Amino acid sequence: MSDGKQVGIVLVSHSGPVAESVAELAKGLAAGGATAPVAAAGGTPAGGLGTSAELIAEAARSVDGGAGVALLVDLGSAVLTVKSMLAEGDELPDGSRLVDAPFVEGAVAAVVTASAGGDIAAVEAAASEAYEYRKL
């Protein structure tokens, strides 16, 4: 991106430790320089299992640099929470998108692409293409 802004990535999981671990993995695999901003939004504010709109909004604000925020989610109610927040229109930064991608592989692809300067559309496409990764 010519303006120097990077897409931010938020990883939403029902588990705080899972979100944090996937964030660390994605940043580690994208290493070789500075990585795009990545935040984990896992579990509830009390540390339990679940999804918290408050934690998601806080994470999105923390990574927002004006180039958009890609939100990757793990399971059903996380999808519903993010969709609801996007519909409300005032909880997430402008340019926030729910990205349909596998959680781990999509997170790695998103962070690598954003770190390389890809715009929000490129980040979304790279993460979504992770559905095509085959292990056999």
LINDA-V259396 format. One record per residue. RES is the residue in one small letter. OMEGA is omega as a letter, one per 40 degrees, with the letter a starting at -180 (999 if undefined). BURIAL is 1 if it has 16 or more other C-alpha atoms within 10 Angstrom, else 0. Layout:
BEGIN
[[RES,OMEGA,BURIAL] [RES,OMEGA,BURIAL]]
END
This chain:
BEGIN
[[m,a,0] [s,a,0] [d,i,0] [g,i,0] [k,i,1] [q,i,1] [v,i,1] [g,a,1] [i,i,1] [v,i,1] [l,a,1] [v,i,1] [s,i,1] [h,a,1] [s,i,1] [g,i,1] [p,i,1] [v,i,1] [a,i,1] [e,a,1] [s,i,0] [v,i,1] [a,i,1] [e,i,1] [l,a,0] [a,i,1] [k,i,1] [g,a,0] [l,i,0] [a,a,1] [a,a,0] [g,a,0] [g,i,0] [a,i,0] [t,i,1] [a,i,1] [p,a,1] [v,i,1] [a,i,1] [a,i,1] [a,a,1] [g,i,1] [g,a,1] [t,i,1] [p,i,0] [a,i,0] [g,i,0] [g,i,0] [l,i,0] [g,a,1] [t,a,1] [s,i,1] [a,i,1] [e,i,0] [l,i,1] [i,a,1] [a,i,1] [e,i,1] [a,a,1] [a,i,1] [r,a,1] [s,a,1] [v,a,1] [d,i,1] [g,i,1] [g,a,0] [a,a,1] [g,i,1] [v,i,1] [a,i,1] [l,i,1] [l,a,1] [v,a,1] [d,a,1] [l,a,0] [g,a,0] [s,i,0] [a,i,1] [v,a,1] [l,i,0] [t,a,1] [v,i,1] [k,i,0] [s,i,0] [m,i,1] [l,i,1] [a,i,0] [e,i,0] [g,a,0] [d,a,0] [e,a,1] [l,i,1] [p,i,1] [d,i,0] [g,i,0] [s,i,1] [r,i,1] [l,a,1] [v,i,1] [d,a,1] [a,i,1] [p,a,1] [f,a,1] [v,a,1] [e,i,1] [g,i,1] [a,i,1] [v,a,1] [a,a,1] [a,a,1] [v,i,1] [v,a,1] [t,i,1] [a,i,1] [s,i,1] [a,i,1] [g,i,1] [g,i,1] [d,a,1] [i,i,1] [a,i,0] [a,i,0] [v,i,1] [e,a,1] [a,a,1] [a,i,1] [a,a,1] [s,i,1] [e,i,1] [a,i,1] [y,a,0] [e,a,0] [y,i,0] [r,a,0] [k,i,0] [l,999,0]]
END
